[in-house]
């Protein structure tokens, strides 16, 4: 009987401790709680948007969203120059094109390429091409340089034809 009484007392003390820790005003003053509720950024995010009056404003880009710019001429030139390779992944927002293995016209070896367009400028520094053979070996630097030059040449041609209109 004494044993059950001790267990009940421990259970009651534990329950009271748990419930008392759930209080809403743990050590904060009433003015601090009022100031918190009067802040503009508390509550419904749709109501707190300045000038936002529609549910569609939730889908609008935020100022904190990072936008990466990719040169459209380099992008299209890369796709056109490497059109003999099957496309595995493209991400026009970050400027990455990953291809599968393919044999170039007039060639006997299978290659794969990853193109990374880092800058919106039509410049050689904006373009980076990495290539490898079917066995995983890197391609000779001269071959990669030739592919980069072909992409840059095609990009300049696309820009020149665009300027005529």
RAPEJO-V627454 format. One record per run of one state. SS is the DSSP state (a for helix, b for strand, c for the rest). FROM is the first residue (numbers start at 0). TO is the last residue. If there is no record, write none. Layout:
# RAPEJO-V627454
ss->SS from->FROM to->TO
ss->SS from->FROM to->TO
This chain:
# RAPEJO-V627454
ss->c from->0 to->0
ss->a from->1 to->20
ss->c from->21 to->28
ss->a from->29 to->37
ss->c from->38 to->43
ss->a from->44 to->47
ss->c from->48 to->53
ss->a from->54 to->58
ss->c from->59 to->70
ss->a from->71 to->80
ss->c from->81 to->85
ss->b from->86 to->90
ss->c from->91 to->94
ss->b from->95 to->98
ss->c from->99 to->100
ss->b from->101 to->102
ss->c from->103 to->108
ss->b from->109 to->116
ss->c from->117 to->122
ss->a from->123 to->125
ss->b from->126 to->132
ss->c from->133 to->136
ss->b from->137 to->137
ss->c from->138 to->139
ss->a from->140 to->162
ss->c from->163 to->164
